[in-house]
């Protein structure tokens, strides 16, 4: 949480991954899968979710408005 003096704070999990950032502008929470890939983040607008392929490349992002952006990769 942001301190009363207006400073920003952050929290990390046991793997050192950022799990929460709080500033006077708001708080963002982050979630990760077992491979350490960011799977979602939540801010004042809502939750954004990400999925990955077996090569750990982002394949889709769903924003808080349920709009999906997808990526397809070639074999190169």
N, CA, C and O atoms as a GROMACS GRO file, in nm:
protein
  304
    1UNK      N    1   0.083  -0.118   0.000
    1UNK     CA    2   0.000   0.000   0.000
    1UNK      C    3   0.088   0.125   0.000
    1UNK      O    4   0.199   0.123   0.051
    2UNK      N    5   0.037   0.231  -0.057
    2UNK     CA    6   0.110   0.357  -0.054
    2UNK      C    7   0.109   0.412   0.088
    2UNK      O    8   0.009   0.400   0.160
    3UNK      N    9   0.218   0.471   0.126
    3UNK     CA   10   0.226   0.527   0.260
    3UNK      C   11   0.152   0.660   0.266
    3UNK      O   12   0.122   0.720   0.163
    4UNK      N   13   0.125   0.705   0.386
    4UNK     CA   14   0.052   0.831   0.403
    4UNK      C   15   0.133   0.949   0.354
    4UNK      O   16   0.077   1.055   0.326
    5UNK      N   17   0.264   0.933   0.342
    5UNK     CA   18   0.348   1.043   0.293
    5UNK      C   19   0.350   1.050   0.141
    5UNK      O   20   0.415   1.137   0.083
    6UNK      N   21   0.280   0.958   0.076
    6UNK     CA   22   0.272   0.960  -0.070
    6UNK      C   23   0.379   0.878  -0.138
    6UNK      O   24   0.391   0.882  -0.261
    7UNK      N   25   0.456   0.803  -0.062
    7UNK     CA   26   0.559   0.717  -0.121
    7UNK      C   27   0.496   0.594  -0.184
    7UNK      O   28   0.383   0.557  -0.153
    8UNK      N   29   0.570   0.532  -0.272
    8UNK     CA   30   0.527   0.407  -0.334
    8UNK      C   31   0.590   0.289  -0.261
    8UNK      O   32   0.700   0.300  -0.207
    9UNK      N   33   0.519   0.177  -0.260
    9UNK     CA   34   0.572   0.055  -0.199
    9UNK      C   35   0.549  -0.061  -0.294
    9UNK      O   36   0.466  -0.053  -0.384
   10UNK      N   37   0.623  -0.168  -0.273
   10UNK     CA   38   0.605  -0.287  -0.354
   10UNK      C   39   0.627  -0.409  -0.268
   10UNK      O   40   0.692  -0.404  -0.164
   11UNK      N   41   0.571  -0.521  -0.315
   11UNK     CA   42   0.586  -0.650  -0.247
   11UNK      C   43   0.627  -0.753  -0.349
   11UNK      O   44   0.586  -0.748  -0.465
   12UNK      N   45   0.710  -0.847  -0.305
   12UNK     CA   46   0.755  -0.957  -0.391
   12UNK      C   47   0.727  -1.089  -0.321
   12UNK      O   48   0.717  -1.095  -0.199
   13UNK      N   49   0.713  -1.195  -0.401
   13UNK     CA   50   0.695  -1.328  -0.344
   13UNK      C   51   0.831  -1.391  -0.316
   13UNK      O   52   0.934  -1.326  -0.334
   14UNK      N   53   0.832  -1.515  -0.273
   14UNK     CA   54   0.957  -1.582  -0.236
   14UNK      C   55   1.050  -1.604  -0.356
   14UNK      O   56   1.169  -1.630  -0.337
   15UNK      N   57   0.996  -1.594  -0.478
   15UNK     CA   58   1.079  -1.607  -0.598
   15UNK      C   59   1.135  -1.473  -0.644
   15UNK      O   60   1.210  -1.466  -0.742
   16UNK      N   61   1.099  -1.366  -0.574
   16UNK     CA   62   1.145  -1.233  -0.611
   16UNK      C   63   1.059  -1.166  -0.717
   16UNK      O   64   1.097  -1.062  -0.771
   17UNK      N   65   0.944  -1.225  -0.747
   17UNK     CA   66   0.854  -1.168  -0.847
   17UNK      C   67   0.768  -1.059  -0.782
   17UNK      O   68   0.717  -1.076  -0.671
   18UNK      N   69   0.754  -0.949  -0.852
   18UNK     CA   70   0.672  -0.839  -0.803
   18UNK      C   71   0.527  -0.886  -0.795
   18UNK      O   72   0.471  -0.930  -0.895
   19UNK      N   73   0.466  -0.876  -0.678
   19UNK     CA   74   0.326  -0.918  -0.662
   19UNK      C   75   0.232  -0.800  -0.639
   19UNK      O   76   0.112  -0.811  -0.663
   20UNK      N   77   0.287  -0.688  -0.594
   20UNK     CA   78   0.202  -0.570  -0.574
   20UNK      C   79   0.286  -0.445  -0.577
   20UNK      O   80   0.396  -0.440  -0.521
   21UNK      N   81   0.234  -0.343  -0.643
   21UNK     CA   82   0.295  -0.211  -0.645
   21UNK      C   83   0.186  -0.112  -0.608
   21UNK      O   84   0.079  -0.111  -0.669
   22UNK      N   85   0.214  -0.029  -0.510
   22UNK     CA   86   0.115   0.070  -0.467
   22UNK      C   87   0.178   0.208  -0.469
   22UNK      O   88   0.290   0.227  -0.421
   23UNK      N   89   0.106   0.303  -0.524
   23UNK     CA   90   0.150   0.442  -0.528
   23UNK      C   91   0.029   0.529  -0.499
   23UNK      O   92  -0.083   0.478  -0.490
   24UNK      N   93   0.049   0.658  -0.484
   24UNK     CA   94  -0.067   0.744  -0.463
   24UNK      C   95  -0.169   0.736  -0.577
   24UNK      O   96  -0.286   0.770  -0.558
   25UNK      N   97  -0.126   0.690  -0.695
   25UNK     CA   98  -0.218   0.678  -0.809
   25UNK      C   99  -0.299   0.550  -0.807
   25UNK      O  100  -0.397   0.538  -0.881
   26UNK      N  101  -0.261   0.454  -0.723
   26UNK     CA  102  -0.337   0.329  -0.716
   26UNK      C  103  -0.248   0.209  -0.693
   26UNK      O  104  -0.126   0.221  -0.679
   27UNK      N  105  -0.311   0.093  -0.689
   27UNK     CA  106  -0.241  -0.032  -0.661
   27UNK      C  107  -0.256  -0.127  -0.780
   27UNK      O  108  -0.363  -0.137  -0.840
   28UNK      N  109  -0.148  -0.196  -0.812
   28UNK     CA  110  -0.149  -0.298  -0.916
   28UNK      C  111  -0.101  -0.428  -0.852
   28UNK      O  112   0.002  -0.430  -0.785
   29UNK      N  113  -0.176  -0.536  -0.873
   29UNK     CA  114  -0.138  -0.668  -0.823
   29UNK      C  115  -0.103  -0.757  -0.941
   29UNK      O  116  -0.165  -0.748  -1.047
   30UNK      N  117  -0.002  -0.843  -0.923
   30UNK     CA  118   0.049  -0.928  -1.030
   30UNK      C  119   0.043  -1.074  -0.988
   30UNK      O  120   0.064  -1.105  -0.870
   31UNK      N  121   0.014  -1.164  -1.083
   31UNK     CA  122   0.013  -1.309  -1.057
   31UNK      C  123   0.098  -1.378  -1.163
   31UNK      O  124   0.107  -1.332  -1.277
   32UNK      N  125   0.159  -1.489  -1.123
   32UNK     CA  126   0.252  -1.562  -1.210
   32UNK      C  127   0.219  -1.711  -1.207
   32UNK      O  128   0.160  -1.761  -1.112
   33UNK      N  129   0.258  -1.780  -1.313
   33UNK     CA  130   0.244  -1.926  -1.313
   33UNK      C  131   0.372  -1.990  -1.257
   33UNK      O  132   0.466  -1.919  -1.219
   34UNK      N  133   0.375  -2.122  -1.253
   34UNK     CA  134   0.489  -2.193  -1.194
   34UNK      C  135   0.619  -2.168  -1.271
   34UNK      O  136   0.728  -2.182  -1.214
   35UNK      N  137   0.609  -2.130  -1.398
   35UNK     CA  138   0.727  -2.100  -1.479
   35UNK      C  139   0.775  -1.957  -1.462
   35UNK      O  140   0.874  -1.916  -1.522
   36UNK      N  141   0.704  -1.879  -1.379
   36UNK     CA  142   0.742  -1.741  -1.355
   36UNK      C  143   0.692  -1.643  -1.458
   36UNK      O  144   0.737  -1.529  -1.464
   37UNK      N  145   0.597  -1.687  -1.541
   37UNK     CA  146   0.540  -1.599  -1.642
   37UNK      C  147   0.423  -1.521  -1.583
   37UNK      O  148   0.342  -1.577  -1.508
   38UNK      N  149   0.416  -1.394  -1.616
   38UNK     CA  150   0.305  -1.310  -1.570
   38UNK      C  151   0.176  -1.363  -1.630
   38UNK      O  152   0.164  -1.371  -1.753
   39UNK      N  153   0.079  -1.400  -1.548
   39UNK     CA  154  -0.048  -1.453  -1.597
   39UNK      C  155  -0.161  -1.352  -1.586
   39UNK      O  156  -0.260  -1.360  -1.660
   40UNK      N  157  -0.148  -1.256  -1.494
   40UNK     CA  158  -0.251  -1.153  -1.483
   40UNK      C  159  -0.199  -1.037  -1.400
   40UNK      O  160  -0.107  -1.050  -1.319
   41UNK      N  161  -0.262  -0.924  -1.423
   41UNK     CA  162  -0.240  -0.810  -1.336
   41UNK      C  163  -0.373  -0.737  -1.321
   41UNK      O  164  -0.454  -0.732  -1.413
   42UNK      N  165  -0.391  -0.682  -1.203
   42UNK     CA  166  -0.517  -0.615  -1.170
   42UNK      C  167  -0.487  -0.474  -1.124
   42UNK      O  168  -0.404  -0.452  -1.036
   43UNK      N  169  -0.557  -0.378  -1.184
   43UNK     CA  170  -0.546  -0.239  -1.143
   43UNK      C  171  -0.687  -0.182  -1.131
   43UNK      O  172  -0.785  -0.257  -1.129
   44UNK      N  173  -0.698  -0.052  -1.123
   44UNK     CA  174  -0.829   0.011  -1.104
   44UNK      C  175  -0.926  -0.021  -1.217
   44UNK      O  176  -1.047  -0.021  -1.197
   45UNK      N  177  -0.874  -0.047  -1.336
   45UNK     CA  178  -0.960  -0.076  -1.452
   45UNK      C  179  -1.013  -0.219  -1.449
   45UNK      O  180  -1.115  -0.248  -1.512
   46UNK      N  181  -0.945  -0.308  -1.377
   46UNK     CA  182  -0.984  -0.449  -1.372
   46UNK      C  183  -0.866  -0.539  -1.396
   46UNK      O  184  -0.751  -0.499  -1.379
   47UNK      N  185  -0.894  -0.662  -1.436
   47UNK     CA  186  -0.789  -0.763  -1.453
   47UNK      C  187  -0.758  -0.785  -1.600
   47UNK      O  188  -0.847  -0.798  -1.683
   48UNK      N  189  -0.630  -0.790  -1.629
   48UNK     CA  190  -0.579  -0.827  -1.761
   48UNK      C  191  -0.512  -0.962  -1.747
   48UNK      O  192  -0.431  -0.982  -1.656
   49UNK      N  193  -0.545  -1.057  -1.836
   49UNK     CA  194  -0.491  -1.193  -1.829
   49UNK      C  195  -0.410  -1.224  -1.953
   49UNK      O  196  -0.442  -1.180  -2.063
   50UNK      N  197  -0.303  -1.302  -1.934
   50UNK     CA  198  -0.216  -1.342  -2.043
   50UNK      C  199  -0.204  -1.493  -2.047
   50UNK      O  200  -0.202  -1.559  -1.943
   51UNK      N  201  -0.194  -1.549  -2.169
   51UNK     CA  202  -0.165  -1.692  -2.185
   51UNK      C  203  -0.043  -1.706  -2.274
   51UNK      O  204  -0.008  -1.615  -2.350
   52UNK      N  205   0.021  -1.822  -2.264
   52UNK     CA  206   0.149  -1.846  -2.331
   52UNK      C  207   0.148  -1.980  -2.404
   52UNK      O  208   0.069  -2.069  -2.371
   53UNK      N  209   0.236  -1.992  -2.504
   53UNK     CA  210   0.255  -2.121  -2.569
   53UNK      C  211   0.369  -2.196  -2.499
   53UNK      O  212   0.423  -2.148  -2.399
   54UNK      N  213   0.405  -2.314  -2.551
   54UNK     CA  214   0.508  -2.395  -2.487
   54UNK      C  215   0.646  -2.332  -2.492
   54UNK      O  216   0.736  -2.372  -2.418
   55UNK      N  217   0.665  -2.233  -2.579
   55UNK     CA  218   0.792  -2.161  -2.589
   55UNK      C  219   0.791  -2.034  -2.504
   55UNK      O  220   0.880  -1.950  -2.516
   56UNK      N  221   0.690  -2.019  -2.419
   56UNK     CA  222   0.674  -1.904  -2.329
   56UNK      C  223   0.651  -1.773  -2.402
   56UNK      O  224   0.684  -1.665  -2.352
   57UNK      N  225   0.594  -1.781  -2.522
   57UNK     CA  226   0.557  -1.660  -2.595
   57UNK      C  227   0.411  -1.628  -2.565
   57UNK      O  228   0.328  -1.718  -2.557
   58UNK      N  229   0.381  -1.501  -2.550
   58UNK     CA  230   0.243  -1.459  -2.524
   58UNK      C  231   0.157  -1.496  -2.645
   58UNK      O  232   0.191  -1.464  -2.758
   59UNK      N  233   0.046  -1.564  -2.620
   59UNK     CA  234  -0.046  -1.601  -2.728
   59UNK      C  235  -0.177  -1.524  -2.720
   59UNK      O  236  -0.244  -1.506  -2.822
   60UNK      N  237  -0.213  -1.478  -2.601
   60UNK     CA  238  -0.334  -1.396  -2.592
   60UNK      C  239  -0.329  -1.307  -2.469
   60UNK      O  240  -0.266  -1.338  -2.368
   61UNK      N  241  -0.398  -1.196  -2.482
   61UNK     CA  242  -0.414  -1.101  -2.373
   61UNK      C  243  -0.560  -1.061  -2.371
   61UNK      O  244  -0.615  -1.020  -2.474
   62UNK      N  245  -0.624  -1.074  -2.257
   62UNK     CA  246  -0.764  -1.033  -2.240
   62UNK      C  247  -0.766  -0.917  -2.143
   62UNK      O  248  -0.723  -0.930  -2.029
   63UNK      N  249  -0.816  -0.802  -2.189
   63UNK     CA  250  -0.816  -0.684  -2.104
   63UNK      C  251  -0.940  -0.679  -2.016
   63UNK      O  252  -1.028  -0.765  -2.027
   64UNK      N  253  -0.949  -0.580  -1.927
   64UNK     CA  254  -1.063  -0.573  -1.835
   64UNK      C  255  -1.199  -0.558  -1.903
   64UNK      O  256  -1.303  -0.577  -1.840
   65UNK      N  257  -1.199  -0.524  -2.032
   65UNK     CA  258  -1.325  -0.507  -2.105
   65UNK      C  259  -1.360  -0.632  -2.186
   65UNK      O  260  -1.448  -0.628  -2.272
   66UNK      N  261  -1.289  -0.742  -2.157
   66UNK     CA  262  -1.307  -0.871  -2.226
   66UNK      C  263  -1.269  -0.866  -2.373
   66UNK      O  264  -1.314  -0.949  -2.452
   67UNK      N  265  -1.186  -0.771  -2.410
   67UNK     CA  266  -1.133  -0.764  -2.546
   67UNK      C  267  -1.006  -0.848  -2.552
   67UNK      O  268  -0.920  -0.836  -2.465
   68UNK      N  269  -0.996  -0.933  -2.653
   68UNK     CA  270  -0.883  -1.024  -2.664
   68UNK      C  271  -0.792  -0.984  -2.780
   68UNK      O  272  -0.838  -0.955  -2.890
   69UNK      N  273  -0.663  -0.983  -2.753
   69UNK     CA  274  -0.561  -0.968  -2.855
   69UNK      C  275  -0.486  -1.099  -2.861
   69UNK      O  276  -0.444  -1.152  -2.758
   70UNK      N  277  -0.468  -1.153  -2.982
   70UNK     CA  278  -0.401  -1.282  -2.998
   70UNK      C  279  -0.277  -1.267  -3.084
   70UNK      O  280  -0.270  -1.182  -3.172
   71UNK      N  281  -0.178  -1.351  -3.057
   71UNK     CA  282  -0.055  -1.356  -3.133
   71UNK      C  283  -0.035  -1.497  -3.185
   71UNK      O  284  -0.062  -1.594  -3.114
   72UNK      N  285   0.012  -1.507  -3.310
   72UNK     CA  286   0.047  -1.635  -3.370
   72UNK      C  287   0.191  -1.622  -3.420
   72UNK      O  288   0.227  -1.521  -3.480
   73UNK      N  289   0.271  -1.722  -3.395
   73UNK     CA  290   0.412  -1.718  -3.432
   73UNK      C  291   0.441  -1.821  -3.540
   73UNK      O  292   0.383  -1.929  -3.542
   74UNK      N  293   0.532  -1.785  -3.631
   74UNK     CA  294   0.572  -1.882  -3.732
   74UNK      C  295   0.685  -1.969  -3.675
   74UNK      O  296   0.729  -1.948  -3.562
   75UNK      N  297   0.729  -2.064  -3.752
   75UNK     CA  298   0.829  -2.159  -3.703
   75UNK      C  299   0.971  -2.104  -3.705
   75UNK      O  300   1.063  -2.171  -3.658
   76UNK      N  301   0.991  -1.986  -3.758
   76UNK     CA  302   1.126  -1.930  -3.772
   76UNK      C  303   1.195  -1.906  -3.641
   76UNK      O  304   1.309  -1.860  -3.639
   0.00000   0.00000   0.00000
